[in-house]
Amino acid sequence: MTSLAPKPDKHKKAKALKPGSIRPAKELCSECGLCDTYYVHYVKEACAFINQQISELEEQIHGQSRNLDNPNDLYFGVHQDMMAARKKQPIEGAQWTGIVSSIACEMLTQGIVEGVVCVQNTKEDRFQPMPVIARTPAEVLAAKVNKPTLSPNLSVLEEIEKSGLKRLLVIGVGCQIQALRAVEKKLGLEKLYVLGTPCVDNVSRAGLQKFLDTTSKSPSTVVYYEFMQDFQVHFKHEDGSIEKVPFFGLNTKELKDVFAPSCMSCFDYVNSLADLVVGYMGAPFGWQWIVVRNDTGQEMLDLVKNQIDTQPVTSSGDRKAAVQQSIPAYDKAVTLPMWAAKMMGVVIEKIGPKGLEYARFSIDSHFTRNYLYVKRNHPEKLENHVPDYAKKIVSQYKLPKA
């Protein structure tokens, strides 16, 4: 088994890769930022696409790996609690109600951490990610709203060590967090808190523009978007209006290759190695889905318990037929006429999977697609790269032979 504790001080001798250099993960690089620092020394151990080690890291971080015989563990990872939540007073301009930003602000205000790794955007482009170490709540709030593009969050790792920070919160997605956990002991921190978001189907900045141009009626005014539980993509525009496009009406032929190869090879949709995960896919529309993975995650959530309403997670419907039908539809790049797509969306939204069953639908759909992608494009990686939990999930479905 690969050692999860790097030898001391070797990174001091390493140099970050130059911009434009071929990364060790090659076309599977998710641009997490690790290779932009002297921690590139550990990339062959740490990179999620070179050395998949979720099970081992779960054991290290949470004290146990997931129980594959427990349906919730199988899908959602190690956890102590799950719930739906929303802020009583939402943060204006937040993508949802602002729970992630609120936790980060409280941790700074109360002196629990000295900095927060988060992602603002450049002045020139609202979708161009700019990782920062926020030192004030105002800097955290400047990072609100997801950036649906590949983001080098870990490029700030050198700055963390040089700054002398000892207590840090990192907000990130699965591939970033797996690499972070693998080098965590090298950061010289007294305490690391990890707040994760579920993540799937990121794109390059050029890929994002193609998606917007292909899908939205007004791509230049889109502030953010999300694939929602009603089986529609919701685009928020500058004037506050919401544009909805049915999943089944997307131009699959044009968009099939827009997603990053790393995202097509990812099996950590739910951010298994974070202490606390805040997303939406397991919650009712308008609520956020919270997964508390360990005591550190509970400590973080407790900071905002008086600011949020909560309710138990629920689950209804049956996802399996819809998932099975989606496999060949995606494979053959099927796109329905918009009228048919809207009708199908209405029907499925009424009788289809909801709550945790919708989350399973989304996981199943992506895992079957990604399994086929790895099998076809990187067959030599299939056995070691696909985690056992993902293999078990995929085994429920009939996949194309080719």
C-alpha positions as CSV (number, residue, x, y, z in Angstrom):
1,M,0.0,0.0,0.0
2,T,1.3,3.5,-0.8
3,S,2.5,5.4,2.1
4,L,0.2,8.3,3.0
5,A,2.8,10.2,5.0
6,P,5.5,11.8,2.8
7,K,9.0,11.9,4.0
8,P,10.0,15.2,5.6
9,D,11.4,18.2,3.8
10,K,11.9,16.7,0.4
11,H,9.5,19.2,-1.2
12,K,12.0,21.9,-0.4
13,K,14.2,20.5,-3.2
14,A,11.4,20.3,-5.7
15,K,10.4,23.0,-8.2
16,A,6.9,23.8,-9.4
17,L,6.2,22.8,-13.0
18,K,6.4,25.7,-15.4
19,P,3.1,27.0,-16.9
20,G,2.2,25.0,-20.0
21,S,4.3,22.0,-18.9
22,I,2.8,18.5,-19.3
23,R,1.5,17.5,-15.9
24,P,2.2,14.0,-14.6
25,A,-1.4,13.0,-14.9
26,K,-1.3,14.1,-18.6
27,E,-4.7,14.5,-20.1
28,L,-6.4,13.4,-16.9
29,C,-5.0,16.4,-15.0
30,S,-7.7,18.3,-13.2
31,E,-5.5,21.3,-12.7
32,C,-5.9,21.1,-8.9
33,G,-2.8,23.3,-8.5
34,L,-0.6,20.8,-6.7
35,C,1.9,20.8,-9.6
36,D,2.1,24.6,-9.5
37,T,4.0,24.3,-6.2
38,Y,7.0,22.5,-4.8
39,Y,4.6,19.9,-3.5
40,V,4.7,18.5,-7.1
41,H,7.3,16.2,-5.5
42,Y,4.4,14.2,-4.1
43,V,2.2,14.2,-7.1
44,K,2.6,10.5,-7.9
45,E,1.3,9.7,-4.4
46,A,-1.2,12.5,-4.0
47,C,-2.8,12.9,-7.4
48,A,-6.3,11.4,-7.6
49,F,-5.8,10.4,-11.2
50,I,-2.4,8.7,-10.7
51,N,-2.9,7.0,-7.3
52,Q,-6.6,6.6,-6.4
53,Q,-6.6,6.0,-2.6
54,I,-9.9,7.1,-1.3
55,S,-10.5,4.1,0.9
56,E,-7.1,4.4,2.6
57,L,-7.5,8.1,3.1
58,E,-11.0,7.7,4.5
59,E,-9.5,5.4,7.1
60,Q,-6.8,8.0,7.9
61,I,-9.1,11.0,8.1
62,H,-12.4,9.6,9.4
63,G,-11.1,6.6,11.3
64,Q,-12.9,4.2,9.1
65,S,-13.6,3.5,5.4
66,R,-17.1,3.2,4.1
67,N,-19.2,0.1,4.6
68,L,-20.1,-1.2,1.2
69,D,-23.0,-3.2,2.6
70,N,-24.6,0.0,4.0
71,P,-26.5,1.7,1.2
72,N,-25.9,5.2,2.4
73,D,-22.3,4.6,3.1
74,L,-21.9,3.0,-0.4
75,Y,-23.2,6.1,-2.1
76,F,-22.4,9.0,0.2
77,G,-19.3,7.9,2.0
78,V,-18.4,7.8,5.7
79,H,-20.7,10.1,7.7
80,Q,-22.2,10.7,11.1
81,D,-25.2,12.6,10.0
82,M,-27.1,13.9,6.9
83,M,-29.8,16.6,6.7
84,A,-31.4,19.2,4.6
85,A,-30.8,22.8,5.6
86,R,-31.2,26.4,4.6
87,K,-30.3,29.7,6.1
88,K,-33.1,31.6,7.9
89,Q,-31.7,34.8,6.3
90,P,-29.9,33.9,3.0
91,I,-26.8,35.7,2.0
92,E,-27.7,38.0,-0.9
93,G,-26.1,36.8,-4.1
94,A,-25.2,33.4,-2.8
95,Q,-25.7,30.5,-5.1
96,W,-28.0,28.8,-2.6
97,T,-28.7,30.2,0.8
98,G,-25.0,30.8,1.8
99,I,-24.3,28.1,4.3
100,V,-20.7,27.5,3.0
101,S,-19.9,31.2,3.2
102,S,-21.5,31.6,6.6
103,I,-19.4,28.8,8.1
104,A,-16.2,30.2,6.7
105,C,-17.0,33.7,8.0
106,E,-17.8,32.4,11.5
107,M,-14.6,30.5,11.6
108,L,-12.6,33.6,10.8
109,T,-14.7,35.9,13.1
110,Q,-14.4,33.6,16.1
111,G,-10.7,33.1,15.5
112,I,-11.0,29.3,14.9
113,V,-9.0,29.7,11.7
114,E,-6.6,32.4,10.5
115,G,-7.3,31.9,6.8
116,V,-9.7,30.3,4.4
117,V,-8.7,28.9,1.0
118,C,-11.5,29.7,-1.4
119,V,-12.0,30.9,-4.9
120,Q,-12.7,34.4,-6.0
121,N,-12.9,35.4,-9.7
122,T,-10.7,37.7,-11.7
123,K,-11.8,41.3,-12.3
124,E,-12.0,40.6,-16.0
125,D,-14.1,37.4,-16.0
126,R,-16.7,36.3,-13.5
127,F,-16.1,32.6,-14.4
128,Q,-12.2,32.7,-14.3
129,P,-11.3,31.2,-10.9
130,M,-8.7,33.0,-8.7
131,P,-7.8,30.9,-5.6
132,V,-7.0,33.1,-2.5
133,I,-6.3,32.7,1.2
134,A,-9.1,34.9,2.6
135,R,-8.2,36.6,5.9
136,T,-11.5,38.5,6.4
137,P,-15.2,37.7,6.0
138,A,-15.4,40.3,3.2
139,E,-12.8,38.3,1.3
140,V,-14.8,35.1,1.9
141,L,-18.0,36.7,0.6
142,A,-16.1,37.9,-2.5
143,A,-15.8,34.2,-3.3
144,K,-19.5,33.3,-3.1
145,V,-21.0,31.5,-6.1
146,N,-19.5,28.4,-7.7
147,K,-17.1,28.7,-10.5
148,P,-17.9,25.8,-12.8
149,T,-14.4,25.6,-14.3
150,L,-11.2,23.7,-13.4
151,S,-9.6,25.7,-10.6
152,P,-6.0,25.4,-9.2
153,N,-7.0,25.8,-5.5
154,L,-3.9,24.1,-4.3
155,S,-1.6,26.6,-6.0
156,V,-1.7,28.5,-2.7
157,L,-0.1,25.7,-0.8
158,E,3.4,27.3,-0.8
159,E,1.8,30.6,0.4
160,I,0.2,28.7,3.3
161,E,3.5,27.3,4.5
162,K,5.4,30.5,4.1
163,S,2.7,32.6,5.8
164,G,3.1,30.9,9.1
165,L,-0.7,30.1,9.3
166,K,-1.4,27.4,11.8
167,R,-5.2,27.0,11.6
168,L,-6.7,26.8,8.2
169,L,-10.0,26.1,6.5
170,V,-9.9,24.8,2.9
171,I,-13.0,24.8,0.7
172,G,-12.7,22.6,-2.3
173,V,-13.9,19.7,-4.5
174,G,-12.9,16.0,-4.4
175,C,-9.8,15.9,-6.6
176,Q,-8.3,18.9,-4.8
177,I,-9.2,17.5,-1.4
178,Q,-7.7,14.1,-2.1
179,A,-4.4,15.7,-3.1
180,L,-4.6,18.0,-0.1
181,R,-5.1,15.1,2.3
182,A,-2.1,13.3,0.9
183,V,0.2,16.2,1.7
184,E,-1.7,17.5,4.8
185,K,1.1,16.6,7.2
186,K,3.6,18.7,5.3
187,L,1.8,22.0,5.7
188,G,3.0,22.6,9.2
189,L,-0.6,23.2,10.5
190,E,-1.9,22.8,14.0
191,K,-5.4,22.2,12.6
192,L,-6.9,21.8,9.1
193,Y,-10.6,22.0,8.5
194,V,-12.0,20.9,5.2
195,L,-15.4,22.0,3.9
196,G,-16.2,20.3,0.6
197,T,-18.8,20.7,-2.1
198,P,-20.0,17.8,-4.3
199,C,-18.5,18.2,-7.8
200,V,-19.2,16.8,-11.2
201,D,-18.6,17.8,-14.9
202,N,-16.3,20.7,-14.6
203,V,-14.9,22.3,-17.8
204,S,-12.1,24.4,-19.0
205,R,-12.9,28.1,-19.5
206,A,-13.2,27.5,-23.2
207,G,-15.4,24.5,-22.5
208,L,-17.7,26.6,-20.3
209,Q,-18.1,29.2,-23.0
210,K,-19.1,26.4,-25.4
211,F,-21.7,25.1,-22.9
212,L,-23.1,28.6,-22.3
213,D,-23.2,29.4,-26.0
214,T,-24.9,26.1,-26.9
215,T,-27.4,26.0,-24.0
216,S,-28.4,29.5,-22.9
217,K,-30.4,32.1,-24.8
218,S,-28.2,34.8,-23.3
219,P,-24.8,33.4,-22.5
220,S,-23.2,36.8,-21.8
221,T,-25.5,37.6,-18.9
222,V,-25.3,34.2,-17.0
223,V,-24.2,34.7,-13.4
224,Y,-24.2,31.1,-12.5
225,Y,-26.0,27.8,-13.3
226,E,-26.8,24.5,-11.7
227,F,-28.2,21.1,-12.8
228,M,-31.2,20.9,-10.5
229,Q,-33.5,18.3,-8.9
230,D,-36.3,19.1,-11.3
231,F,-34.2,17.7,-14.2
232,Q,-33.5,21.2,-15.6
233,V,-30.4,23.4,-15.8
234,H,-31.2,26.7,-14.0
235,F,-29.3,29.7,-15.4
236,K,-29.3,32.8,-13.2
237,H,-29.0,36.0,-15.2
238,E,-27.8,39.5,-14.3
239,D,-31.3,40.8,-14.1
240,G,-32.3,38.1,-11.6
241,S,-34.3,36.1,-14.0
242,I,-34.0,32.3,-14.1
243,E,-33.8,30.5,-17.4
244,K,-34.5,26.7,-17.3
245,V,-33.4,24.2,-19.9
246,P,-34.4,20.5,-19.6
247,F,-31.6,18.0,-19.2
248,F,-33.1,15.9,-22.1
249,G,-33.0,18.9,-24.4
250,L,-29.3,19.6,-24.1
251,N,-27.3,19.4,-27.4
252,T,-25.5,16.2,-26.3
253,K,-23.8,15.8,-29.6
254,E,-22.1,19.2,-29.3
255,L,-21.5,18.9,-25.6
256,K,-20.4,15.3,-25.2
257,D,-16.7,16.2,-25.3
258,V,-16.9,19.5,-23.5
259,F,-16.3,18.1,-20.0
260,A,-12.7,17.7,-18.7
261,P,-11.2,14.2,-19.0
262,S,-10.5,14.3,-15.3
263,C,-14.2,14.8,-14.6
264,M,-15.0,12.0,-16.9
265,S,-12.7,9.8,-14.9
266,C,-13.8,10.9,-11.4
267,F,-15.6,8.7,-8.9
268,D,-15.6,11.1,-5.9
269,Y,-18.8,13.1,-6.7
270,V,-19.6,13.4,-3.0
271,N,-16.2,14.7,-1.8
272,S,-15.5,11.7,0.5
273,L,-12.5,13.2,2.3
274,A,-13.9,16.5,3.5
275,D,-15.0,16.9,7.1
276,L,-18.2,18.5,6.1
277,V,-20.0,18.5,2.7
278,V,-22.5,21.1,1.6
279,G,-24.3,20.7,-1.7
280,Y,-27.9,20.3,-2.9
281,M,-28.5,17.1,-4.7
282,G,-29.9,15.1,-1.8
283,A,-32.2,17.8,-0.6
284,P,-35.6,19.2,-1.6
285,F,-35.6,22.0,-4.1
286,G,-34.5,25.3,-2.4
287,W,-32.7,23.4,0.4
288,Q,-29.1,22.4,0.8
289,W,-27.8,18.9,1.5
290,I,-25.4,18.6,4.4
291,V,-23.2,15.6,5.1
292,V,-21.3,15.5,8.4
293,R,-18.4,13.1,8.0
294,N,-16.6,13.4,11.4
295,D,-16.4,15.3,14.6
296,T,-14.5,18.2,12.9
297,G,-17.4,18.5,10.5
298,Q,-19.9,18.6,13.3
299,E,-17.8,21.4,15.0
300,M,-18.0,23.4,11.8
301,L,-21.8,22.9,11.4
302,D,-22.4,23.8,15.0
303,L,-21.1,27.3,14.3
304,V,-24.2,28.1,12.2
305,K,-26.8,26.0,13.9
306,N,-28.7,29.0,15.1
307,Q,-28.7,30.5,11.6
308,I,-30.3,27.6,9.8
309,D,-33.5,25.6,9.6
310,T,-33.0,21.9,9.1
311,Q,-35.2,18.9,8.2
312,P,-34.4,15.2,7.8
313,V,-33.4,13.9,4.4
314,T,-36.0,11.9,2.6
315,S,-36.0,9.5,-0.4
316,S,-38.7,8.5,-2.8
317,G,-39.1,7.0,-6.3
318,D,-37.0,4.6,-8.2
319,R,-34.0,5.8,-10.2
320,K,-32.9,2.5,-11.9
321,A,-35.0,2.6,-15.0
322,A,-34.1,6.2,-15.7
323,V,-30.4,5.5,-15.2
324,Q,-30.5,2.4,-17.5
325,Q,-32.2,4.4,-20.2
326,S,-29.7,7.3,-19.8
327,I,-26.7,5.1,-20.5
328,P,-27.3,4.4,-24.2
329,A,-28.9,7.8,-24.7
330,Y,-25.7,9.6,-23.6
331,D,-23.5,7.0,-25.4
332,K,-25.3,7.7,-28.7
333,A,-25.6,11.5,-28.1
334,V,-29.4,11.5,-28.3
335,T,-31.1,14.9,-28.1
336,L,-34.8,15.2,-27.9
337,P,-36.8,18.0,-29.5
338,M,-37.4,20.7,-26.9
339,W,-41.1,20.1,-26.6
340,A,-40.5,16.4,-25.9
341,A,-37.6,17.2,-23.5
342,K,-39.9,19.6,-21.5
343,M,-42.7,17.0,-21.4
344,M,-40.3,14.3,-20.2
345,G,-38.9,16.6,-17.6
346,V,-42.3,17.4,-16.2
347,V,-43.3,13.7,-16.0
348,I,-40.0,12.6,-14.4
349,E,-40.1,15.5,-12.0
350,K,-43.5,14.4,-10.8
351,I,-43.0,10.6,-10.6
352,G,-39.2,10.3,-10.6
353,P,-36.6,10.0,-7.9
354,K,-36.5,12.6,-5.2
355,G,-34.2,13.4,-2.2
356,L,-31.5,10.8,-1.6
357,E,-32.9,8.8,-4.5
358,Y,-32.3,11.7,-6.9
359,A,-28.7,11.9,-5.5
360,R,-28.3,8.2,-6.2
361,F,-29.7,8.8,-9.7
362,S,-27.1,11.4,-10.4
363,I,-24.3,9.3,-8.9
364,D,-25.3,6.2,-10.9
365,S,-25.6,8.2,-14.2
366,H,-22.2,9.7,-13.8
367,F,-20.4,6.6,-12.5
368,T,-21.7,4.4,-15.4
369,R,-20.7,7.1,-17.9
370,N,-17.3,7.5,-16.3
371,Y,-16.7,3.8,-16.0
372,L,-17.2,3.4,-19.7
373,Y,-15.0,6.4,-20.4
374,V,-12.1,4.9,-18.4
375,K,-12.6,1.5,-19.8
376,R,-12.5,2.8,-23.4
377,N,-9.8,5.5,-23.0
378,H,-7.6,4.2,-20.2
379,P,-8.3,0.4,-19.9
380,E,-4.9,-0.1,-18.2
381,K,-6.2,2.1,-15.3
382,L,-9.6,0.5,-14.9
383,E,-8.9,-2.0,-12.2
384,N,-6.9,0.3,-9.8
385,H,-8.5,3.6,-10.6
386,V,-12.2,2.7,-10.1
387,P,-12.9,2.4,-6.3
388,D,-14.6,-0.7,-5.1
389,Y,-17.7,1.3,-4.1
390,A,-18.0,2.6,-7.6
391,K,-17.6,-0.8,-9.1
392,K,-20.4,-2.1,-6.9
393,I,-22.7,0.8,-8.0
394,V,-21.9,0.3,-11.7
395,S,-22.5,-3.4,-11.5
396,Q,-26.3,-2.8,-11.0
397,Y,-26.5,-1.8,-14.7
398,K,-26.1,-3.3,-18.1
399,L,-23.4,-1.4,-20.0
400,P,-22.6,-1.4,-23.7
401,K,-20.0,-3.9,-24.7
402,A,-18.0,-1.7,-26.9
